Amino acid sequence: MHSERLFLSVLFFPPKRPFSTPRSRARVLLTSAARRRQRSWGRGVESALPGSSPPGRLKVPAAMVTLLRGVLRPLCAFRGSPGPPAGVPLRAVSHGAGLLYPEHIPTSLLQKVLLAAGSAGMALYDPYRHDMVAVLGETTGHRTLKVLRDQMERDPEGAQILQERPRISLSTLDMGKLRSLPEGSFGCAYLQFLDVNKVSPDTRAPTRFVDDEELAYVIQRYREIHDMLHTLLGMPTNILGEIVVKWFEAVQTGLPMCILSALFGPIQLSAQSLQLLISELIPWAVENGRRAPCVLNVYYERRWEQPLQALRQELGITEPPLRVEGLV
């Protein structure tokens, strides 16, 4: 109990003396309570705990410590555990008792609410915090993920994806084959998107807070095909391009995270970009999102050789009304 209170105090009220190195900080958090008390800055932190604060020093109420201890436990695990190999299906890795899939962090309803609120605030403050966007999607999209899973089960190609559970990463992609594809093919266009925008399929965070093994794969698949949607829509990775893709995804999936990003993302745009977004890009994205079949039902890894224009025509996706490179 004392060590957990000390951890919370360090987290919310860091000592005045900075940690010299990341290793020293890790050593502080992992050493015993007795050794922590021996450090001068450790004694300063302990004095902020309930029952030991001198007059005028900020202290942590005992009730708050008790509440935050349970709430922050999944966050501590989230920060400290490494992700699974991206090329391994979610159900193919052994995991401990009580966990539904590798990297699963069980959370209560209260924990999910607090995680959703915190991640939403951070994602709105910094749209490029993809880890916060991921947490927001996992903690708010349970019902919507069920609907998407049912859509995949009713489609032959989508059902095959659910059965085989392919992963998209540098370890699973044949980069040599992609580079050998002819100009104008979907695979060539996807590789050009990665190169031009300097992004990697390995940057997608593993699913952690979805309390269903199959739904965890659905949202993981949604994340891993995000760059392919950029390729199909012809959108770059700047803020305007990301907002346009989010409008398309919001109509396609109905995920609360996509809807929130689509609605609140434009507050960071300039007046010129906002006018173009409202007048031309949003209507185009909404129209294409409604017309296209469920994009989760496309086995993209088997469409590399298909011409990009043919795949767009199959999905009912038209060319964007204007180029958004350089617009913010």
KAKABEL-V851404 format. One record per backbone hydrogen bond with DSSP energy under -1.0 kcal/mol. NH is the residue of the N-H (numbers start at 1). CO is the residue of the C=O. E is the energy in kcal/mol with one decimal. If there is no record, write none. Layout:
[[NH:CO:E] [NH:CO:E]]
//
This chain:
[[5:1:-2.1] [6:2:-2.4] [7:3:-2.3] [8:4:-2.2] [9:5:-2.3] [10:6:-2.5] [11:7:-2.2] [12:8:-2.6] [13:9:-2.9] [25:21:-1.8] [26:22:-2.3] [27:23:-2.4] [28:24:-2.0] [29:25:-2.0] [30:26:-1.5] [31:27:-1.5] [36:32:-2.1] [37:33:-2.0] [39:36:-1.2] [43:39:-2.1] [44:40:-1.4] [45:41:-1.7] [46:42:-2.5] [47:43:-1.6] [48:45:-1.9] [49:46:-2.0] [52:49:-1.8] [57:54:-1.8] [60:48:-1.9] [65:61:-2.1] [66:62:-2.3] [67:63:-2.2] [68:64:-3.1] [69:65:-2.1] [70:66:-1.1] [71:67:-1.8] [72:68:-3.1] [76:72:-2.5] [77:73:-1.9] [78:74:-2.3] [79:75:-2.2] [80:76:-1.7] [81:77:-1.8] [88:85:-1.7] [92:89:-1.6] [99:96:-1.7] [104:101:-2.1] [105:208:-3.3] [112:108:-2.3] [113:109:-2.3] [114:110:-2.3] [115:111:-2.7] [116:112:-2.7] [117:113:-2.4] [118:114:-2.6] [119:115:-2.6] [120:116:-2.2] [121:117:-2.0] [122:118:-2.1] [123:119:-2.5] [124:120:-2.2] [125:121:-1.9] [126:122:-2.5] [129:126:-2.2] [130:128:-1.8] [133:129:-1.9] [134:130:-2.2] [135:131:-2.0] [136:132:-2.4] [137:133:-2.1] [138:134:-2.1] [139:135:-2.1] [141:137:-1.0] [145:141:-2.7] [146:142:-1.5] [147:143:-1.6] [148:144:-2.3] [149:145:-2.6] [150:146:-2.3] [151:147:-2.0] [152:148:-2.1] [153:149:-2.2] [154:150:-1.5] [159:155:-3.3] [160:156:-1.7] [161:157:-1.8] [162:158:-2.2] [163:159:-1.9] [164:160:-2.8] [165:161:-2.9] [173:169:-2.1] [175:173:-1.3] [178:174:-2.2] [179:175:-2.2] [181:178:-1.0] [185:182:-1.8] [186:306:-3.0] [187:304:-2.6] [189:185:-2.3] [190:186:-2.5] [191:187:-2.2] [192:188:-2.3] [193:189:-2.1] [194:190:-2.0] [195:191:-2.3] [196:192:-3.0] [197:193:-2.1] [199:194:-1.7] [203:200:-1.5] [216:212:-2.0] [217:213:-1.1] [218:214:-1.7] [219:215:-2.2] [220:216:-1.6] [221:217:-3.0] [222:218:-2.2] [223:219:-1.9] [224:220:-2.1] [225:221:-1.5] [226:223:-1.3] [229:225:-1.7] [230:226:-1.8] [231:227:-1.8] [232:228:-2.5] [233:229:-2.6] [234:230:-1.3] [235:230:-1.9] [242:238:-2.6] [243:239:-2.3] [244:240:-2.2] [245:241:-2.1] [246:242:-2.2] [247:243:-2.0] [248:244:-1.9] [249:245:-2.8] [250:246:-2.7] [251:247:-1.9] [252:248:-2.2] [253:249:-3.3] [254:250:-1.3] [259:255:-2.0] [260:256:-2.8] [261:257:-2.1] [262:258:-2.4] [263:259:-2.2] [264:260:-2.7] [265:261:-1.9] [267:264:-1.3] [268:265:-1.6] [269:266:-1.9] [274:270:-2.5] [275:271:-2.0] [276:272:-2.0] [277:273:-2.5] [278:274:-2.4] [279:275:-2.5] [280:276:-2.2] [281:276:-1.9] [282:277:-3.2] [284:280:-1.6] [285:281:-2.8] [286:282:-2.8] [287:283:-2.3] [288:284:-2.3] [289:285:-2.4] [290:286:-2.1] [291:287:-2.0] [292:288:-2.4] [297:294:-1.8] [300:298:-1.6] [302:299:-2.1] [303:300:-2.1] [308:184:-2.9] [311:307:-2.2] [312:308:-2.5] [313:309:-2.3] [314:310:-2.2] [315:311:-1.9] [317:312:-2.7] [327:324:-1.7]]
//
